[in-house]
């Protein structure tokens, strides 16, 4: 692997992703298989003046053993020292880096009720920390590094070593890193481009968007008043520093009106959910609520997540990604939502990002609910719906009808 490109990646994550400031602690959540990259992140963080670097390791094998064999009681609460660590670091303004890399089917066969109970417990016990992240009180960044089990799922015809090398090549392309390039400059230009698209969509002030394609999607999505479209970077409200939450990112996103979604929505790509691959997802909505659920595989896993709480029955995010975008044009199914959602228009069921409403980061949950978005849930699950023939028509509040997407790409 090209060491120069790896160091460029690590610096990009630290200096642009979380945009770590001198004297600020950083927490890195990382698989043990990715330890070499975590060490690079650690050095890059200290080089810009990090107060300290805290690493939380995880491991697919140990995780599977835990979910299959741990005492049943452990799935109903989060260990108090984990809660204390997260909340203490959050009050210090910690920057959070998550390295997303795991076997997409690592939890196949695990009792779905264990996953549901653990998710419910995490949502309850880590609510303070989660709320700070969702409302941009902390800078955070999700990135990815290949591991053999994941790479072989993406490239099954290659050896493990070849698959890892191939996946590295694709990740570097997706995050705009080249051997002789300037990734920081590339990212600034890229963010400016998609942020311009977000500004234009906000200015249209859509009242409703109508989605249609040949997979069977026929969905009407009302938008709340004072909604914003966002893209690229976010502003940390505690220190005013800009950060990029996802690397890669190609999406322009907002939050729909909680009770304003009606019709049928068919997924265009498989979804990796709780260590299982869910294929053939199809939802119907009535007055915003998911009314019917279908999946060709692992439907129970999907139903368990949708049934997590009342808020998980509603959409929290609407995101636009052109079909002819870099990751989509690669033709690769990554089996990792960080990449697959940036190759396709997508939605998310569960909690909305407060910043999608004007002034939302400073509003209470009750005020966000009054503004019309899905402000409270213990989950946020993205699933992909974009296709080559997707058409989206928008109706503005002053009655104009605007073609937003045509043949899978922006028409505006």
Secondary structure, 3 states (H helix, E strand, C coil): CCHHHHHHHHHHHHHHHCCCCCCCCEEEEEEHHHHHHHHHHHHHHHHCCCCCEEEEEECHHHHHHHHHHCCHHHHHCCCHHHHHHHHHHHHCCCEEEEECCCCCCCCCCCCHHHHHHHHHHHHHHCHHHHHHHHCCCCCEEEECCCCHHHHHHHCCCCCHHHHHHHHHHHHHHHCCCCCCCCHHHHHHHHHHHHHHHHHHHHHHCEEEEEEECCCCCEEEEEECCCECCEECCEECCCCCCEECCECCCCCEEECEEEEEEEEEEECCCCEEECCEEECCCEEEEECCEEEEEECCCCHHHHHHHHCCCCHHHEEEEEEECCCCCHHHHCCCCCCCHHHHHHHCCEEEEECCCHHHECCHHHCCHHHHHHHCCCCCCCCEEEEECCCCCCEEEEEECCCCEEEEEECCEECC
